[in-house]
Amino acid sequence: IAPFSPTFHLAQVAEALERLPDGKFKLRTELGTTITAPVLVIAAGGGSFVPRKPKIDGIEAFEGRSVHYAVRKMERFRDRDIVIAGGGDSALDWVLNLQPTAKSTTLIHRRDDFRAAPHSVAQMRKLVADGKVRLEIADLKGVTGADGQISAINCHTKEKGAYDIACTDLL
């Protein structure tokens, strides 16, 4: 793509796209960026436009307060006990970036195989080996809490059965 000298607008969620009378496209992002261009290329994985929400009954009561689908400000997680669910680039990026800020960081994924950049996986595994990140290979089954604030996530494995991980935030 380099020969075309593209402009990249990263880490923004597209909110509106319209075709103008002259044939150009007008795109507006959640950050207020407006792009008008004859051609748009949007490269995104699942969840880039609408978050992939876990299938957990009652999770809506915690969304926006202690359950988050994106990180707008890393400082929000300072000295918090966070659990990050997922095994892709986004999940591992947040593990690597939030670990120094959070009080504790736990990564939960249903299997010990990740769909993230090999370098990110290696960095995450080093943090786990150094005792700086907890890795749980388990299924996320639910959340416990009250008044919009979670106190734990509910997990399950064949080996351990059901168990909880105390936390203040779930990403």
SVG drawing of the C-alpha trace seen along z (x, -y; Angstrom):
<svg xmlns="http://www.w3.org/2000/svg" viewBox="-30 -16 40 48">
<polyline fill="none" stroke="black" stroke-width="0.4" points="0.0,0.0 3.0,-2.3 3.1,-3.5 -0.3,-5.0 0.7,-7.2 -2.4,-6.3 -3.5,-8.2 -4.2,-5.9 -6.8,-6.7 -6.2,-4.0 -8.0,-3.1 -11.3,-4.8 -14.7,-3.3 -16.6,-4.3 -20.0,-5.6 -21.5,-6.8 -20.7,-6.4 -22.6,-8.1 -22.1,-8.4 -22.1,-12.0 -23.8,-13.2 -20.3,-13.6 -19.6,-9.9 -17.2,-10.5 -17.6,-8.9 -18.0,-10.8 -17.0,-8.8 -17.4,-10.1 -15.7,-8.4 -16.5,-8.3 -13.6,-10.7 -15.2,-13.3 -12.9,-12.7 -14.6,-13.4 -13.0,-11.9 -14.2,-12.7 -12.5,-10.7 -13.1,-9.1 -12.0,-5.7 -12.0,-4.3 -10.4,-1.1 -11.6,0.1 -9.5,3.1 -11.1,4.4 -11.6,7.6 -14.8,8.8 -15.9,6.4 -14.4,3.3 -17.7,1.7 -19.8,3.4 -18.1,5.0 -18.3,8.8 -20.1,9.1 -19.8,12.3 -23.0,14.3 -23.5,13.7 -26.9,13.1 -27.2,9.7 -23.9,8.3 -25.7,5.2 -26.0,3.9 -22.2,3.6 -21.4,2.2 -19.8,-1.2 -19.0,-1.1 -17.0,2.1 -17.4,4.0 -15.6,2.3 -15.4,3.2 -12.7,0.6 -10.1,-1.4 -10.4,-5.1 -8.1,-6.2 -5.6,-3.8 -5.5,-5.9 -9.0,-4.6 -7.5,-1.3 -4.7,-2.5 -4.5,-0.4 -7.5,1.7 -7.8,5.5 -8.6,6.2 -9.5,9.3 -9.1,9.2 -11.0,11.8 -9.9,13.0 -7.0,14.4 -6.5,12.0 -4.3,9.0 -6.6,6.6 -6.7,8.6 -3.0,9.2 -2.2,5.5 -4.3,4.5 -2.6,7.0 0.8,5.7 -0.2,2.0 -2.3,2.1 -0.2,4.5 2.2,1.7 -0.8,-0.5 -3.2,2.0 -3.0,3.4 -3.4,6.9 -3.9,8.2 -5.5,11.5 -5.9,12.8 -8.7,15.4 -9.0,17.4 -10.8,20.6 -7.7,22.3 -3.9,22.0 -3.6,21.0 -3.7,17.3 -4.6,15.5 -2.3,12.6 1.1,11.5 3.8,14.0 5.8,11.2 2.8,10.2 2.2,13.8 5.8,14.1 5.7,10.9 2.5,12.0 4.0,15.4 7.1,13.7 4.9,11.6 3.1,14.7 6.4,16.5 7.6,13.5 4.4,13.6 3.2,10.2 0.2,11.5 -2.1,14.3 -3.2,16.5 -6.4,18.6 -7.3,21.1 -11.0,21.3 -14.5,20.4 -16.0,17.1 -19.4,18.0 -20.7,15.0 -20.0,12.0 -20.8,11.3 -21.4,7.8 -24.0,5.1 -25.0,1.6 -23.0,1.8 -19.7,2.8 -18.4,6.3 -16.6,8.0 -15.6,11.3 -15.9,13.1 -17.2,16.7 -15.1,19.2 -15.3,22.9 -12.9,25.6 -13.3,29.4 -10.4,29.8 -11.4,27.2 -15.1,27.0 -16.7,23.6 -14.6,20.9 -14.4,17.1 -11.6,14.6 -11.9,11.4 -11.7,8.2 -12.9,4.7 -13.1,4.5 -13.6,6.8 -12.4,5.9"/>
</svg>
